[in-house]
Amino acid sequence: MLINLLKLLPPESAHQLTIKLLKLNLTIYGKKAEEFNSLKQTILGIDFANPIGLAAGFDKNAEVIKSMLSYGFGFVEVGTITPRPQKGNPKPRVFRLKEDEAVINHLGFNNYGSEKILKNLKSFYSSQYLSGIVGINIGKNKSTENDIDDYLFCIDKLSDFGNYITINISSPNTPGLRDLQLRGRIETLVKKIQHKQNEIEQLNNKPIFIKISPDLEDEQLRDIALMSLANNVNGLIISNSTLKRSNTLTSLYKNEVGGLSGKPLFIDSTIILKKMYSLTNGQIPLIGVGGITNGNECYEKIKAGASLVQLYTALVYQGPKVVSKIITELNSLVLTDGYKNISEAVGKSS
């Protein structure tokens, strides 16, 4: 009932109200997701109860980590976090494409900034709720003069309070950000981040993922794959939202400015995932993101090469019950195919 009421509000207002309700522990859906041994795995030294994660963008300010973990997510990624507070782009900047089960956002890294979010992370970790995996997604301020310094600043400030870090260089809503994916620039970024890792003892074994765009050409994908292998990049997240617009979209909002996420992104993002798994010879853990709405689609991402997956837009249309539903369906699919563990299915269709 509450989910239907939220759908009547403008998208950004609905999201803000959802965060407030979750902060008050007013859960929108109370059934705890079941745990299955077939879905448990250890990746880069982190023990995941299941491979389903909450993508960055939902809990930008690390305010409702505990609530989201309680719905059954195997991990929650907060952010994107920038060094300084940022209001983001002018409103309206979020649009529901109901007919397409999609969302277009032009938010622009709106967040409270690293200082306040650090306090929220400390509060979570002091709450004795330590069974959940938390990723910290970081980006650059729009007005910054040196992009790489912003990432190094956030790593230095926030990395103690997460299980892994994501370097977001692929949002389409911050001018110049995607240029960091270009050959040369991405390698410089990676090397400076790794130098920072070596400087900070507790960062030595902390995985760092790089989140890339679904709009990259094959040559760019090859460049990133080769760079990642040559520099021992821990992992890649594939992918962010897209600037492309399929001619199959029917919503009135289909031509709004911003990144498209949700069901229309599933095929393209899965193709990119499969290509990257092949280009990296399955040697680098991949997180598959884009258009997952059910267990079958989640399993397709796994078989295309993802060790883990993330979703967000499905929550907008199905509510948090989708998490438990996907976990149950995924377990059934894994066992039906004769696998004892989800890890055996990774890359099987690549």
CORKA-V706831 format. One record per pair of residues at least 12 apart in sequence whose ideal C-beta (glycine too) atoms are under 6 Angstrom apart, sorted by sequence separation. I is the first residue (numbers start at 1). J is the second residue. D is the distance in Angstrom with one decimal. If there is no record, write none. Layout:
[[I;J;D] [I;J;D]]
This chain:
[[169;181;5.5] [93;106;4.3] [138;151;5.9] [288;301;3.5] [35;49;5.7] [54;68;5.3] [93;107;5.4] [273;288;4.9] [62;78;4.2] [138;154;3.9] [89;106;5.2] [292;309;6.0] [241;259;2.8] [242;260;5.1] [246;264;5.4] [288;306;3.1] [54;73;4.9] [59;78;4.9] [88;107;4.9] [89;108;3.8] [241;260;5.7] [286;305;5.4] [292;311;4.6] [53;73;6.0] [88;108;3.9] [241;261;4.5] [286;306;5.1] [52;73;5.9] [53;74;6.0] [56;77;4.6] [269;290;2.9] [287;308;4.6] [288;309;4.7] [289;310;4.4] [293;314;4.8] [52;74;5.2] [53;75;4.3] [54;76;4.5] [88;110;3.0] [136;158;5.3] [285;307;4.7] [51;74;5.8] [56;79;4.8] [86;109;5.4] [87;110;5.9] [242;265;5.7] [287;310;6.0] [50;74;4.0] [56;80;5.6] [86;110;5.9] [266;290;5.9] [49;74;5.1] [86;111;5.9] [214;239;3.8] [265;290;4.2] [266;291;2.8] [2;28;5.4] [48;74;4.7] [136;162;3.7] [208;234;5.2] [209;235;4.3] [210;236;5.5] [211;237;4.0] [213;239;5.9] [265;291;4.4] [82;109;5.4] [85;112;5.5] [135;162;5.9] [207;234;4.1] [212;239;5.9] [213;240;5.3] [215;242;5.6] [85;113;3.5] [134;162;4.9] [207;235;6.0] [209;237;5.1] [214;242;4.8] [215;243;5.8] [263;291;4.9] [277;305;2.6] [298;326;5.3] [80;109;5.1] [84;113;5.0] [134;163;5.6] [135;164;4.8] [136;165;5.2] [137;166;4.2] [139;168;4.5] [211;240;5.8] [262;291;5.9] [81;111;5.6] [109;139;5.2] [133;163;4.8] [239;269;4.8] [263;293;5.9] [274;304;4.3] [83;114;5.2] [135;166;5.6] [137;168;5.4] [273;304;4.8] [274;305;5.8] [295;326;4.9] [299;330;5.8] [142;174;5.7] [273;305;5.5] [298;330;5.3] [81;114;5.7] [239;272;5.6] [273;306;6.0] [238;272;5.5] [270;304;5.2] [295;329;2.3] [299;333;4.7] [178;213;5.9] [238;273;4.7] [295;330;4.6] [81;117;5.3] [125;161;6.0] [238;276;5.7] [33;72;2.4] [307;346;5.5] [23;63;5.8] [114;154;5.7] [121;161;3.8] [183;223;4.4] [187;227;5.1] [148;189;5.5] [155;196;5.5] [170;211;5.3] [190;231;5.2] [22;64;4.0] [170;212;5.1] [303;345;5.6] [305;347;4.6] [114;157;5.0] [164;207;4.3] [165;208;4.8] [166;209;4.7] [167;210;4.9] [168;211;5.0] [170;213;4.0] [302;345;5.3] [19;63;5.9] [148;192;5.5] [152;196;5.2] [159;203;5.5] [302;346;5.8] [19;64;5.9] [22;67;4.2] [166;211;5.4] [303;348;4.7] [304;349;5.7] [305;350;5.1] [303;349;4.0] [304;350;6.0] [238;286;5.9] [235;284;6.0] [61;111;5.8] [235;285;4.2] [236;286;5.4] [237;287;4.4] [60;111;4.8] [61;112;4.7] [239;290;5.6] [262;313;3.8] [261;313;4.8] [214;268;5.4] [221;275;5.7] [225;279;3.6] [62;117;5.1] [86;141;5.9] [214;269;4.8] [225;280;5.0] [61;117;5.4] [228;284;5.7] [63;120;5.8] [80;137;4.8] [81;138;5.3] [82;139;5.4] [84;141;5.3] [222;279;6.0] [62;120;4.2] [75;133;3.6] [76;134;5.8] [77;135;3.8] [79;137;3.2] [83;141;5.9] [214;272;5.2] [62;121;5.1] [65;124;5.0] [80;139;4.2] [82;141;4.6] [77;137;5.3] [66;129;5.0] [69;132;3.8] [108;173;4.7] [109;174;5.8] [282;347;5.2] [83;150;5.2] [106;173;5.3] [65;134;6.0] [171;240;6.0] [83;153;4.8] [170;240;3.9] [277;347;5.3] [172;243;5.0] [278;350;5.5] [277;350;4.7] [274;350;5.0] [56;137;3.8] [12;94;4.7] [11;94;4.1] [11;96;5.2] [46;133;5.9] [172;259;4.5] [80;168;4.9] [46;163;5.3] [100;249;5.2] [99;250;4.7] [100;251;5.2] [106;257;5.2] [99;251;4.9] [104;256;4.7] [106;258;3.3] [105;258;5.1] [97;251;3.6] [104;258;4.6] [105;259;6.0] [97;253;5.4] [104;260;5.3] [95;253;4.0] [102;260;5.8] [103;261;5.3] [103;262;5.4] [102;262;3.4] [95;256;4.8] [101;262;5.3] [102;263;5.9] [101;263;4.0] [102;264;5.2] [44;207;4.2] [100;264;5.6] [44;234;5.9] [103;313;5.2] [101;317;5.5] [55;289;5.5] [43;285;5.3] [71;320;4.3] [73;323;5.9] [72;323;4.5] [71;323;4.9] [72;324;5.2] [58;312;5.4] [53;308;5.9] [55;310;3.9] [57;312;5.6] [72;327;5.9] [51;308;4.6] [53;310;4.2] [55;312;4.2] [51;309;5.7] [43;307;5.3] [52;326;5.9] [50;327;5.4] [29;319;5.8] [33;323;5.7] [29;320;4.5] [33;324;3.9] [51;342;6.0] [28;320;5.8] [29;321;4.8] [39;331;5.9] [31;324;6.0] [38;331;5.5] [33;327;5.1] [36;331;4.1] [38;334;5.0] [41;343;4.9] [38;341;5.6] [39;342;5.2] [3;319;4.1]]
